[in-house]
Amino acid sequence: MNNCSDQLCLAKIETMPITAVIATRNRSDALANVFKSLSRQSTQPQDIVVVDASDDDQSASLCSHLPEGLLSHVEYQRAND
């Protein structure tokens, strides 16, 4: 259970000068879980690069609709076949 207001919690979140690279293929549910988990961390990567080889656009949509609290800059890259 979280005992702080959203504004107070956001004030405690920091980003680290690292880039996380996530490779995915047809796993948008798992990618959503990664984003949700990262949004709850007090220290987050400064940048996230998602490399997607999926058959659909669900991962791309997730990258443009990030959960509240995720402060990382997310870059979406479609993998070439």
C-alpha positions in Angstrom: 0.0 0.0 0.0 1.3 3.4 -0.9 1.1 6.1 1.8 2.1 9.2 -0.1 0.3 11.5 -2.5 1.0 11.2 -6.2 2.9 14.6 -6.2 5.0 13.6 -3.2 5.8 10.2 -4.7 6.8 11.7 -8.1 9.1 14.1 -6.3 11.1 11.1 -4.9 11.6 9.5 -8.3 15.0 9.8 -9.9 16.4 8.8 -13.3 19.8 7.3 -13.7 21.9 8.1 -16.7 21.5 4.7 -18.3 19.6 3.3 -21.3 17.5 0.2 -21.0 17.0 -1.7 -24.3 14.0 -4.0 -24.6 13.7 -6.4 -27.5 10.2 -7.7 -28.0 8.1 -9.7 -30.5 4.4 -10.2 -30.0 4.6 -9.7 -26.3 2.7 -6.4 -25.7 1.2 -7.7 -22.4 4.7 -8.4 -21.1 5.9 -5.0 -22.3 3.0 -3.3 -20.5 4.0 -5.1 -17.3 7.6 -3.9 -17.7 6.5 -0.3 -18.1 4.1 -0.6 -15.1 6.9 -2.1 -13.0 9.4 0.6 -14.0 6.8 3.4 -13.2 6.7 2.1 -9.6 10.5 2.3 -9.1 12.1 5.1 -7.2 15.1 5.1 -9.6 14.3 4.7 -13.3 16.5 4.5 -16.5 16.9 7.9 -18.2 16.1 6.3 -21.6 14.3 3.2 -22.8 14.7 1.9 -26.3 12.1 -0.6 -27.4 13.1 -2.7 -30.5 9.9 -4.4 -31.8 9.6 -7.2 -34.3 5.9 -7.8 -33.6 3.3 -8.6 -36.2 1.0 -5.9 -35.0 1.1 -2.3 -33.6 0.2 -3.0 -30.0 3.8 -2.4 -28.7 4.0 0.8 -30.6 0.8 2.0 -29.1 2.1 1.2 -25.6 5.2 3.2 -26.2 3.0 6.3 -27.0 0.7 5.8 -24.0 3.0 5.3 -21.0 1.8 4.7 -17.5 1.7 7.6 -15.0 4.9 7.8 -13.1 7.2 6.5 -15.8 9.7 9.4 -16.3 12.0 7.7 -18.8 12.2 8.9 -22.3 10.9 6.0 -24.5 12.1 5.5 -28.1 10.3 3.0 -30.3 12.2 1.3 -33.1 10.6 -1.2 -35.5 12.9 -4.1 -36.2 13.6 -4.7 -39.9 12.7 -8.2 -41.2 
